Amino acid sequence: MREPPYVTSLRVPLTPEAQREAGLIERLMAVTGVTDAVVVADEAAIYIKLDTELLDRTSLERLVNDPAPTACEA
């Protein structure tokens, strides 16, 4: 029998730019190791469940607060 993955819950503060990002949850859910993500606007934070074997907190915080790349129109 396989052992279930070990997940940790984290609360990560959001920058004002990250709070306005429409696709933040979808972008995070596409990352290997993230199992759940919920934005709490009143707290300016995001709660994330992740598998620490696959992803570390520093990388996750960088991903959350770095704006998503936008398409440039020529």
Backbone as numpy.savetxt, mean C-alpha at the origin, in Angstrom:
# Nx Ny Nz CAx CAy CAz Cx Cy Cz
0.56 -30.78 5.04 -0.28 -29.60 5.04 0.61 -28.34 5.04
0.27 -27.40 4.14 1.04 -26.16 4.06 0.67 -25.21 5.18
1.66 -24.51 5.68 1.44 -23.52 6.72 0.88 -22.25 6.08
-0.14 -21.62 6.69 -0.69 -20.39 6.11 0.34 -19.26 6.15
0.24 -18.30 5.23 1.20 -17.19 5.23 1.04 -16.34 6.48
2.13 -15.80 6.97 2.10 -14.92 8.12 1.94 -13.49 7.62
0.84 -12.85 8.01 0.62 -11.46 7.58 0.67 -10.53 8.79
1.13 -9.33 8.53 1.23 -8.28 9.54 0.38 -7.11 9.09
-0.26 -6.45 10.05 -1.03 -5.25 9.75 -0.18 -4.02 10.06
-0.19 -3.07 9.12 0.55 -1.82 9.30 -0.36 -0.63 9.07
-0.09 0.43 9.79 -0.74 1.72 9.54 0.34 2.63 8.99
0.11 3.15 7.79 1.08 4.03 7.14 0.43 5.39 6.93
1.05 6.46 7.45 0.50 7.80 7.20 0.58 8.15 5.72
-0.40 8.91 5.26 -0.45 9.29 3.85 -0.11 10.76 3.68
0.66 11.06 2.65 0.91 12.45 2.28 -0.38 12.99 1.64
-0.53 14.31 1.56 -1.71 14.86 0.89 -1.85 14.38 -0.56
-0.72 14.23 -1.26 -0.76 13.74 -2.64 -1.28 12.30 -2.70
-0.81 11.46 -1.78 -1.24 10.06 -1.75 -2.72 9.96 -1.41
-3.22 10.86 -0.55 -4.64 10.85 -0.20 -5.52 11.13 -1.41
-5.03 11.94 -2.33 -5.81 12.30 -3.52 -5.68 11.29 -4.65
-4.73 10.35 -4.54 -4.50 9.39 -5.62 -5.66 8.42 -5.74
-6.32 8.42 -6.88 -7.51 7.59 -7.10 -7.21 6.10 -7.12
-6.08 5.68 -7.66 -5.80 4.25 -7.83 -4.86 3.66 -6.79
-4.73 4.29 -5.63 -3.78 3.83 -4.63 -4.05 2.40 -4.18
-5.28 2.09 -3.83 -5.63 0.74 -3.35 -5.32 -0.29 -4.43
-5.73 -0.02 -5.66 -5.50 -0.96 -6.75 -4.00 -1.17 -6.99
-3.23 -0.08 -6.90 -1.78 -0.17 -7.11 -1.15 -1.03 -6.01
-1.60 -0.86 -4.77 -1.05 -1.65 -3.67 -1.45 -3.12 -3.76
-2.71 -3.38 -4.13 -3.18 -4.76 -4.20 -2.46 -5.54 -5.30
-1.86 -4.84 -6.26 -1.12 -5.50 -7.33 0.29 -5.91 -6.89
0.71 -5.46 -5.71 2.05 -5.76 -5.21 2.06 -7.12 -4.53
3.01 -7.97 -4.90 3.15 -9.27 -4.27 3.43 -9.09 -2.78
2.62 -9.75 -1.96 2.79 -9.67 -0.52 1.71 -8.86 0.17
1.03 -7.96 -0.55 -0.06 -7.19 0.03 -1.33 -8.01 -0.08
-2.00 -8.24 1.07 -3.22 -9.04 1.05 -4.48 -8.21 1.24
-4.35 -7.00 1.80 -5.51 -6.13 1.99 -5.02 -4.71 2.22
-5.83 -3.73 1.83 -5.49 -2.32 2.03 -6.77 -1.51 2.14
-6.81 -0.62 3.16 -7.98 0.22 3.39 -7.51 1.62 3.75
-8.00 2.64 3.03 -7.69 4.03 3.33 -8.71 4.54 4.33
-8.21 5.22 5.39 -9.08 5.88 6.36 -8.77 7.37 6.23
-9.62 8.06 5.47 -9.38 9.47 5.14 -9.32 10.36 6.38
-10.18 10.10 7.37 -10.19 10.93 8.59 -8.87 10.88 9.35
-8.12 9.79 9.18 -6.84 9.63 9.86 -5.66 9.94 8.95
-5.93 10.23 7.69 -4.87 10.43 6.68 -3.89 9.27 6.73
-4.47 8.05 6.71 -3.63 6.85 6.82 -4.23 5.72 5.99
-3.39 4.74 5.74 -3.83 3.53 5.07 -3.43 2.35 5.95
-4.34 1.41 6.11 -4.07 0.19 6.85 -3.84 -0.92 5.83
-2.72 -1.62 6.00 -2.32 -2.62 5.01 -1.96 -3.92 5.72
-2.45 -5.02 5.15 -2.02 -6.35 5.61 -1.03 -6.86 4.59
0.14 -7.30 5.07 1.15 -7.78 4.14 1.90 -8.97 4.71
2.44 -9.75 3.80 3.29 -10.88 4.14 4.72 -10.34 4.21
5.28 -10.29 5.43 6.60 -9.71 5.61 7.72 -10.55 5.01
7.41 -11.78 4.62 8.40 -12.61 3.92 8.61 -12.11 2.50
7.60 -11.43 1.95 7.65 -10.99 0.55 7.89 -9.49 0.38
7.62 -8.71 1.43 7.67 -7.26 1.30 8.05 -6.66 2.64
8.92 -5.62 2.64 9.29 -4.97 3.89 8.60 -3.61 4.02
8.54 -3.11 5.24 7.82 -1.87 5.52 8.41 -0.67 4.77
9.71 -0.57 4.69 10.34 0.57 4.01 9.92 0.64 2.54
9.95 -0.47 1.86 9.54 -0.51 0.45 8.07 -0.14 0.32
7.27 -0.63 1.25 5.84 -0.36 1.21 5.55 1.12 1.43
6.20 1.75 2.41 5.99 3.18 2.67 6.39 4.02 1.46
7.48 3.63 0.81 7.93 4.35 -0.39 6.88 4.23 -1.49
6.35 3.04 -1.66 5.33 2.80 -2.68 4.05 3.59 -2.39
3.65 3.66 -1.13 2.42 4.36 -0.75 2.55 5.86 -1.01
3.66 6.45 -0.60 3.78 7.90 -0.65 4.47 8.47 -1.87
4.94 7.60 -2.78 5.44 8.07 -4.07 4.26 8.09 -5.03
4.04 9.19 -5.70 2.90 9.23 -6.62 3.05 8.21 -7.76
1.92 7.72 -8.20 1.92 6.78 -9.32 2.37 7.51 -10.57
3.07 6.83 -11.45 3.47 7.47 -12.70 2.25 7.83 -13.53
2.30 8.97 -14.17 1.19 9.40 -15.01 1.63 9.35 -16.47
0.70 9.11 -17.33 1.00 9.05 -18.77 1.22 10.48 -19.28
2.24 10.65 -20.08 2.51 11.96 -20.68 1.87 12.01 -22.06
1.20 13.10 -22.32 0.61 13.26 -23.64 1.54 14.12 -24.50
1.74 13.72 -25.72 2.63 14.46 -26.62 1.87 15.45 -27.44
